Amino acid sequence: MQEKICDIRSDATGFNALAALSEKAKALLFEKVDLDFQDCTFFEANMAAPFYAVLTKYYEGMNVVTPTNIRSDIRTILQKNRFLCELGFCELHDSNQTTLPFKRFKLTSGEQFSDYLDQYMHDRGIPKMSDGLAKKFRQSLFEIFQNATQHSQSEQGIFVCGQFFPKQHRLDFTIADAGIGIRENVRRFWKNEKISSCQAITWALQGANTTRQNQPGGLGLKLIKDFLSLNRGKLLIVSRYGFYKFSASGESCRKLKDDFPGTCVNIELNTNDTNRYTLKSELTSSDIF
């Protein structure tokens, strides 16, 4: 059978397309599925992480998935970021160093994820930060990953990648899983089956709310949200039917048409930002003019 792939971007349309593709996997078992990219004119490389979360649903049904008719420019970038290596293609060298490569992590691979951040999460237009803020920012990214490992129950692990878009002045970093989603965790915690995906995401973002007993928690996003507000970047959280968006202009949550498998967090930095950022705690009297 054949499934058409349309343009995949880091927006509601892109995630609706992925959720619809995931829905179709529910009825398939032992099928040969051709993913036809003929109508796909643009694929944001960081979206390889949530795309792979969708593919796991096909793999769970023991289906064989083969991408076909991929435009040369899309194929090149997805070979450079190593995503297509998961589907039998060879890797291409990223001479421009715009990709943060696609990688699958086991739920116990916190140390490997930390090494990944050390290796790839620098340069690529990231706004200038003090050492203290850079450390806190990295810790926040690690908390997001750690939250996924502890709550998602994603049997296929956690999927990570990113992409620097120099012409668009943005860097996107994406963490996804194919787990039970934020809604299911919150429903179990509150013993309330009526909580929607948007309500669950909104609750999880409030202060130190967490479904872990007697432990501080939350999604680890407060510092990142504060930074993105100043940087004029963007934060997306997609979990099951919920699509949450935060930017300097405000925040919103809307319902997707179909059920996205698991949770995805996408952090978009404005790389056209020439400011230098620091923590308030790092300032001294000599910094005040």
C-alpha positions as CSV (number, residue, x, y, z in Angstrom):
1,M,0.0,0.0,0.0
2,Q,1.0,3.6,-0.4
3,E,0.9,6.6,1.9
4,K,1.3,10.1,0.6
5,I,3.7,12.4,2.5
6,C,3.0,16.2,2.3
7,D,5.2,19.1,3.5
8,I,6.3,18.6,7.1
9,R,7.1,21.7,9.0
10,S,7.3,22.6,12.7
11,D,3.7,23.9,12.9
12,A,0.1,22.7,13.5
13,T,-0.3,21.6,9.9
14,G,2.9,19.5,10.0
15,F,1.9,17.8,13.2
16,N,-1.7,17.2,12.0
17,A,-0.2,15.5,9.0
18,L,2.0,13.3,11.2
19,A,-0.9,12.5,13.5
20,A,-3.1,11.5,10.5
21,L,-0.3,9.2,9.3
22,S,-0.1,7.6,12.7
23,E,-3.8,6.9,12.7
24,K,-3.5,5.0,9.5
25,A,-1.0,2.7,11.1
26,K,-3.5,1.4,13.7
27,A,-5.3,-0.8,11.1
28,L,-2.1,-2.2,9.4
29,L,-0.5,-5.6,10.2
30,F,2.3,-7.3,8.1
31,E,1.9,-4.8,5.3
32,K,4.5,-3.4,2.9
33,V,4.0,0.4,3.1
34,D,5.5,2.8,0.6
35,L,5.8,6.4,2.0
36,D,5.4,8.4,-1.2
37,F,7.2,11.8,-0.9
38,Q,6.3,13.0,-4.4
39,D,4.1,15.8,-3.0
40,C,6.5,16.7,-0.3
41,T,8.4,19.9,-1.3
42,F,9.8,20.8,2.1
43,F,10.7,18.7,5.1
44,E,12.2,20.5,8.1
45,A,15.0,18.2,9.2
46,N,14.3,18.6,13.0
47,M,10.8,17.0,12.3
48,A,12.6,13.7,11.7
49,A,12.2,13.1,15.5
50,P,8.4,13.2,15.6
51,F,8.3,11.5,12.2
52,Y,10.2,8.6,13.6
53,A,7.7,8.4,16.5
54,V,5.0,7.9,13.9
55,L,7.1,5.2,12.1
56,T,7.3,3.2,15.3
57,K,3.6,2.7,15.1
58,Y,4.0,1.0,11.7
59,Y,6.9,-1.1,13.1
60,E,4.8,-2.3,16.0
61,G,2.4,-3.9,13.4
62,M,5.4,-5.6,11.8
63,N,5.0,-3.5,8.7
64,V,7.8,-2.9,6.3
65,V,8.2,0.9,5.5
66,T,10.0,2.2,2.5
67,P,10.3,5.9,1.5
68,T,9.9,6.6,-2.3
69,N,10.1,9.5,-4.7
70,I,12.0,11.8,-2.3
71,R,13.2,15.1,-3.8
72,S,17.0,15.2,-4.0
73,D,17.3,18.3,-1.7
74,I,15.1,16.6,0.9
75,R,16.9,13.3,0.6
76,T,20.3,15.1,0.9
77,I,19.4,16.9,4.2
78,L,17.9,13.8,5.7
79,Q,21.0,11.8,4.8
80,K,23.2,14.5,6.3
81,N,21.3,14.4,9.6
82,R,21.4,10.5,9.5
83,F,17.6,10.1,9.7
84,L,17.4,8.2,6.4
85,C,20.2,5.9,7.6
86,E,17.5,4.4,9.8
87,L,15.7,3.4,6.6
88,G,18.6,2.0,4.7
89,F,20.2,5.0,3.1
90,C,23.8,5.9,3.4
91,E,25.0,8.9,5.5
92,L,26.2,12.1,3.7
93,H,28.8,14.3,5.3
94,D,27.3,17.6,6.6
95,S,30.0,20.0,5.4
96,N,27.9,23.0,6.3
97,Q,27.4,21.7,9.8
98,T,23.8,22.8,10.0
99,T,22.3,19.6,11.3
100,L,22.1,18.2,14.8
101,P,22.0,14.5,13.8
102,F,19.0,12.2,14.4
103,K,19.7,9.8,17.2
104,R,17.7,7.3,19.1
105,F,18.3,7.0,22.9
106,K,17.3,4.3,25.2
107,L,15.4,5.3,28.3
108,T,18.6,4.7,30.3
109,S,20.9,6.8,28.1
110,G,21.0,10.0,30.1
111,E,24.8,10.1,29.9
112,Q,24.8,9.6,26.1
113,F,22.3,12.5,25.7
114,S,24.5,14.7,27.8
115,D,27.4,13.9,25.5
116,Y,25.2,14.7,22.5
117,L,24.5,18.2,23.9
118,D,28.2,18.7,24.5
119,Q,29.0,17.7,21.0
120,Y,26.3,19.4,19.0
121,M,24.5,22.0,21.0
122,H,26.9,24.9,20.5
123,D,27.7,27.4,17.8
124,R,25.1,27.2,14.9
125,G,23.9,30.7,15.6
126,I,23.0,30.2,19.3
127,P,22.7,33.6,20.9
128,K,25.5,34.6,23.3
129,M,25.1,33.4,26.9
130,S,27.1,33.7,30.0
131,D,28.7,30.5,31.3
132,G,26.1,30.3,34.0
133,L,23.1,30.7,31.7
134,A,24.6,28.3,29.2
135,K,24.9,25.7,31.9
136,K,21.4,26.3,33.2
137,F,20.0,26.1,29.6
138,R,21.7,22.8,29.0
139,Q,20.4,21.5,32.3
140,S,16.9,22.5,31.2
141,L,17.3,20.5,28.0
142,F,18.5,17.5,30.0
143,E,15.4,17.8,32.3
144,I,13.1,17.6,29.2
145,F,14.9,14.5,28.1
146,Q,14.9,13.0,31.6
147,N,11.1,13.8,31.9
148,A,10.6,11.8,28.7
149,T,12.6,8.8,30.0
150,Q,10.7,8.7,33.3
151,H,7.2,9.3,32.1
152,S,6.7,8.3,28.5
153,Q,7.0,4.5,28.7
154,S,8.2,4.8,25.1
155,E,9.3,1.2,24.3
156,Q,11.3,2.5,21.2
157,G,13.2,5.1,23.3
158,I,13.6,8.8,22.8
159,F,14.3,10.5,19.4
160,V,16.4,13.6,19.1
161,C,17.6,15.9,16.3
162,G,17.8,19.5,15.3
163,Q,18.4,21.9,12.4
164,F,20.0,25.3,11.9
165,F,18.2,27.3,9.2
166,P,20.7,30.2,8.4
167,K,18.4,32.0,5.9
168,Q,15.5,31.9,8.3
169,H,17.6,32.8,11.3
170,R,16.4,29.9,13.5
171,L,17.7,26.9,15.2
172,D,15.2,24.1,16.0
173,F,16.0,21.4,18.6
174,T,13.5,18.6,18.9
175,I,12.9,15.8,21.4
176,A,10.2,13.2,20.8
177,D,9.0,9.9,22.1
178,A,6.3,7.4,21.1
179,G,4.9,6.9,24.6
180,I,1.6,7.3,26.5
181,G,1.6,11.1,26.4
182,I,1.2,13.8,29.0
183,R,-2.6,13.4,29.1
184,E,-2.4,9.8,30.2
185,N,0.1,10.5,32.9
186,V,-2.0,13.4,34.3
187,R,-5.2,11.3,34.1
188,R,-3.6,8.5,36.1
189,F,-2.3,11.0,38.6
190,W,-5.6,12.8,39.1
191,K,-7.7,9.6,38.5
192,N,-9.8,11.7,36.0
193,E,-10.5,10.4,32.6
194,K,-12.0,13.6,31.4
195,I,-8.8,15.7,31.3
196,S,-8.0,16.7,27.7
197,S,-4.6,16.8,26.2
198,C,-4.6,20.6,26.2
199,Q,-5.6,20.7,29.9
200,A,-2.9,18.2,30.7
201,I,-0.2,20.1,28.9
202,T,-1.3,23.4,30.5
203,W,-1.2,21.8,34.0
204,A,2.2,20.2,33.5
205,L,3.6,23.7,32.6
206,Q,2.4,25.3,35.8
207,G,5.3,25.9,38.2
208,A,6.4,22.6,39.8
209,N,3.5,20.5,38.9
210,T,4.5,16.9,38.4
211,T,3.1,13.4,38.5
212,R,6.1,12.1,40.4
213,Q,5.3,11.4,44.0
214,N,7.2,13.6,46.6
215,Q,9.6,14.9,44.0
216,P,10.1,18.3,42.4
217,G,9.4,18.2,38.7
218,G,7.5,19.7,35.9
219,L,8.7,19.7,32.3
220,G,11.9,21.7,33.0
221,L,10.8,24.5,30.7
222,K,10.6,27.6,32.9
223,L,14.1,28.9,32.2
224,I,13.7,28.0,28.5
225,K,10.4,29.9,28.2
226,D,11.8,32.9,30.0
227,F,14.8,32.9,27.5
228,L,12.6,32.4,24.4
229,S,10.4,35.3,25.5
230,L,13.4,37.6,25.4
231,N,15.0,35.9,22.4
232,R,11.7,36.0,20.4
233,G,11.9,32.3,19.8
234,K,9.2,29.7,20.0
235,L,8.3,26.6,22.0
236,L,6.0,23.8,20.7
237,I,4.7,20.9,22.8
238,V,2.7,18.3,21.1
239,S,1.2,15.4,23.0
240,R,-1.6,13.2,21.8
241,Y,-4.4,15.6,20.7
242,G,-2.8,18.7,22.2
243,F,-0.8,21.3,20.3
244,Y,0.7,23.9,22.6
245,K,2.6,27.0,21.3
246,F,4.5,29.6,23.2
247,S,6.2,32.7,21.9
248,A,6.9,36.3,22.9
249,S,3.4,37.2,21.6
250,G,1.6,34.8,23.9
251,E,0.7,31.1,24.3
252,S,-2.1,28.9,23.1
253,C,-3.2,25.3,23.0
254,R,-5.4,23.8,20.3
255,K,-6.7,20.3,19.5
256,L,-5.2,18.2,16.7
257,K,-7.5,16.4,14.4
258,D,-5.9,13.1,15.1
259,D,-3.9,11.4,17.9
260,F,-0.1,12.1,17.7
261,P,1.7,9.2,19.2
262,G,3.5,10.3,22.3
263,T,5.0,13.7,23.1
264,C,7.3,16.1,21.2
265,V,9.0,19.2,22.5
266,N,10.4,21.6,19.9
267,I,12.6,24.6,20.9
268,E,13.1,27.2,18.3
269,L,15.8,29.8,18.9
270,N,16.0,33.1,17.0
271,T,19.6,33.1,15.8
272,N,19.3,36.7,14.5
273,D,19.5,37.9,18.1
274,T,22.7,39.9,18.8
275,N,22.0,40.3,22.5
276,R,24.2,38.6,25.2
277,Y,22.2,37.0,28.0
278,T,23.2,36.3,31.6
279,L,21.5,35.2,34.8
280,K,20.5,37.8,37.3
281,S,22.5,36.0,40.0
282,E,25.7,36.5,38.0
283,L,25.5,40.2,38.0
284,T,27.6,42.2,40.4
285,S,27.8,45.9,41.2
286,S,30.5,46.4,38.5
287,D,27.9,45.3,35.9
288,I,25.6,48.2,36.8
289,F,26.3,51.5,35.0
